Each structure stands twice: as C-alpha cells, then as structure tokens.
Amino acid sequence: MGKRIAFIGLGNMGSGMAANLVAKGLKVEAFDLDAAALGRAKLAGCSTHTSINAALNGVDAIVTMLPDGKIVRSVFQNDVFKWAPAGVLLIDCSTIDVGTAREMIALSAQKGHPMVDAPVSGGIAAANAGTLTFMVGGTAAAFAAAQPILAAMGTAVIHAGGAGAGQAAKICNNMLLGATMVATGEAFAMAEKLGLDLQTFYDISSKASGQSWSMTSYCPVPGVGPKTPADNDYQGGFATALMLKDLRLAMAAAAETGADVPMGRRAAELYEAFASAGNAGLDFSAIIKTLRK
C-alpha cells in the first residue's frame, strides 16, 4: 500500500497490530510511553519515536490503541488534534464508551479529520496473527478510507453504522461472550459433579444445541477441545480485567438506554468478584475456578 501509518499504543494488542501493518507493506511510525514496547515495535520493523508529534509527522493515517476513554480523549485533544497533518484519517481501535467515541468523531470532523471508531474482537492471538474482527463506526466515506488499513490487521472488517456504532457492537458482543463463558463454565462444573467425563461431555455438547464459541473455540477446561489458555494455567489470552472493563462499559450503556440485561449483569457481578479476589490477570475463562467450588 505504501502508506505511512502512525500507531499510538503498543500494548499486548497494539504491538501485534502494528507488526502486521509492517508485514503488509506499510511504513509504521510507532509511539508508546513504554520503552520496552518501543523496543518490540522496532524489532518488528516499525520506526519508533519518543514523542507523539514526531510519530505523527507527515503520516497518511493515525491508528490509536489505548486503555480507556479518558486516555483517548486526552491523547486526541492534547496531541493528535495539535500535531496531525491536515485532513489525515483517524482510526481509534480502543474499546471505550460510546459517548466518548461519538464526541471524538464529532470533534475530528470539526477539525477536518475523517475518523472511525474501530474496536476489535479476537484477543492477543488474533492481533499477532492478523486475524482480528473490526467493528467500525463512522461515515461511509471514512469507513471506505479505513477499510484497507484495518484489513491489513484482520480478516473481517464490518461497518456497524454511524459514529460510536463500532463501540456499541463491541460491548454487546463482549457482554454476550462474558455471559456465555459463565454458562459454559457452570455446565462443565455441573457435568463434573454428575460424574460425566468432561471430554465426553464436550464431544456431545459441542455437536448439540449447547454449542457456543466459548465451548468449541475457547473451552475453559484444560485438556479438552482445542488448545486454549486453560491449557496454560489460564495465562495469556483475554485477561479477566479486560473482560470486566467491557462488562462495566456494557452495564453503563444498559443504564443509559434502559436496556434489561439480567444475564449480562450477573456476569459482570461474577467477574467483579473474581477480579477482586486476585484473578484480574488470569484469562477470563478461568471464571470456571469459581464455579467449580
């Protein structure tokens, strides 16, 4: 593609995403506050910078992958809007609240920048493999401009609707994922107490009406189904802290819109308790530890 892309935020997800942009032939100007993250980006072929303004100089698009809405707002207002080249495309891949996403897109439009919110699904493994799913909010024109860049980092790039629609899709999806993982864990825990062999239960349920992604692609039981974080003592994958972050965003959105989400609310309560008990760093499928007690 030949384009120069600034990439701000090289954490567990951003590092793999930036590396895939390089692998697809784009020149990446990388920035992060963490020196170790910059070192990994340099090894992946990125040009690295110790200031945002240097990273943004002369680029064709800016991708951000940041921890929360407060940081996104700060980076955009204090740095991106100040240093970005005129009219450059802005792509925020962070998972944040819908209101902040809409606010940043509106401000970007006022300053002459097309922008999309484009949160991701797939976790660290998909970020590294370039197989993420992007849920994108913004105008049709902004989506068309962002699509080739996002496609270099994922296998599915879907226009969800107008500003903030990507974030709306992400929190609804992850609320469903959180609740489904709890249900999957409790089914395995009960099967075990009933004396069923867990591989046998998997062989049955994975081909029956109880089948779900949490069962067949991300089984929370070690040694059953495809290899998952459960086979690595629940290390890696999608941290409980990140699932809890998304569930909190979903609960806030439900409160704002008056949505009735009893299953999502219960999942949020269980993950709050699990994280508070010292398990925030474990993969979210480790919730089965609570359900097995």
Residue, then its C-alpha position, 0 to 999 in steps of 0.5 A: m500500500g505504501k502508506r505511512i501509518a502512525f500507531i499510538g499504543l503498543g500494548n499486548m494488542g497494539s504491538g501485534m497490530a502494528a507488526n502486521l501493518v509492517a508485514k503488509g507493506l506499510k511504513v509504521e511510525a510507532f509511539d508508546l510511553d513504554a520503552a520496552a514496547l518501543g523496543r518490540a515495535k522496532l524489532a518488528g520493523c516499525s520506526t519508533h519515536t519518543s514523542i507523539n508529534a514526531a510519530l505523527n509527522g507527515v503520516d497518511a493515517i493515525v491508528t490509536m490503541l489505548p486503555d480507556g476513554k479518558i486516555v483517548r480523549s486526552v491523547f486526541q485533544n492534547d496531541v493528535f488534534k495539535w500535531a496531525p497533518a491536515g485532513v489525515l484519517l483517524i482510526d481509534c481501535s480502543t474499546i471505550d464508551v460510546g459517548t466518548a467515541r461519538e464526541m471524538i468523531a464529532l470533534s475530528a470532523q470539526k477539525g477536518h479529520p475523517m475518523v472511525d471508531a474501530p474496536v476489535s474482537g479476537g484477543i492477543a492471538a488474533a492481533n499477532a496473527g492478523t486475524l482480528t474482527f473490526m467493528v467500525g463506526g463512522t461515515a461511509a466515506a471514512f469507513a471506505a478510507a479505513q477499510p484497507i488499513l484495518a484489513a491489513m490487521g484482520t480478516a473481517v472488517i464490518h461497518a456497524g453504522g454511524a459514529g460510536a456504532g463500532q463501540a456499541a457492537k463491541i460491548c454487546n458482543n463482549m457482554l454476550l461472550g462474558a455471559t456465555m463463558v459463565a454458562t459454559g463454565e457452570a455446565f462443565a462444573m455441573a457435568e463434573k459433579l454428575g460424574l460425566d467425563l468432561q471430554t465426553f461431555y464436550d464431544i456431545s455438547s459441542k455437536a448439540s444445541g449447547q454449542s457456543w464459541s466459548m465451548t468449541s473455540y475457547c473451552p475453559v477446561p484444560g485438556v479438552g477441545p482445542k488448545t486454549p489458555a486453560d491449557n496454560d494455567y489460564q495465562g495469556g489470552f483475554a485477561t479477566a480485567l479486560m473482560l470486566k472493563d467491557l462488562r462495566l462499559a456494557m452495564a453503563a450503556a444498559a443504564e443509559t438506554g434502559a436496556d434489561v440485561p439480567m444475564g449480562r449483569r450477573a456476569a459482570e457481578l461474577y467477574e467483579a468478584f473474581a477480579s477482586a479476589g486476585n484473578a484480574g490477570l488470569d484469562f477470563s475463562a478461568i471464571i470456571k475456578t469459581l464455579r467449580k467450588 
